[in-house]
Amino acid sequence: MKKTMMTAMVGLLQLTAFAETNATIEVKLFKPWVIARERGYYNFALAIKNTGKEPIRLFKDPVRFEMGQFAVHPLPRKPNTARENERQEFEYEMAGGKAAHLFFDLPPEETHVYEGRWFYVDDPIPFSEEMHFVVSMYLGKGFWLNSEPVTFKGVVPDSEEHIATISGVNPGQYELWVVTYKNERWLYMKTSISYFSVCPLSLTNKIRVEPHDGRSQHKIWDGDKSMIYQIGTNLLLEGPDENNVFGKWTRERKQRAEVDNAEVRRKKAEAAK
């Protein structure tokens, strides 16, 4: 009986600690459709706004955030189980949950944009005409915050075209393909079993590929426009905005967040006088 009461009291304390905690998790989709063999798929970017009354503790580094605080849950969503929370708590600690210097506190009303990394669904959701999920953020001690539902369409592409076979730092070869669906044309990197989307392409230009640094970087030409693609991150390091949609969104969303955050701080400073 004492053990049951103690467990209930600890649970109540945890709920109370997070009672004033809330956030809007903004999920930016760059392509609302996926093909059947797409994995590491559903590439998207994240911006997080603290809409509660208490600071939110987040990993500074997007890789650690992805390891310890980020998750994707298919819908319909099953309630969190003790085992799931225990596993996430372990991953949170492994990512550095006890190292305060790895975190920052996002103040109420302010927004943070993670840079330099796609976020994606690592565990595949069964392919269908429509796939629904939420992006979840773990704050420790079994407490989660969720985004609004996100929906992707499963489609059959109109065409697929192999354009190059390339090599990276690690042994092995990768293939670059162009996938067309309706009025969209996307570059994909393909391993032996899976496709990973990279960036949109023009509808008609010839696509050419050449080595860039002799290691993991390659120059990709979309007509007379060039891009620098890196295998390890599956991102464009350089490229025009119409191709480098991730970089464009991140830059513009971060600038907007900085302006909004400055205004929030100004109002708080005035209110404190």
Summary of the structure (lengths in Angstrom):
residues: 273
radius of gyration: 21.2
end to end distance: 51.8
largest distance: 74.2
contacts: 766
relative contact order: 0.15
helix: 25%
strand: 38%
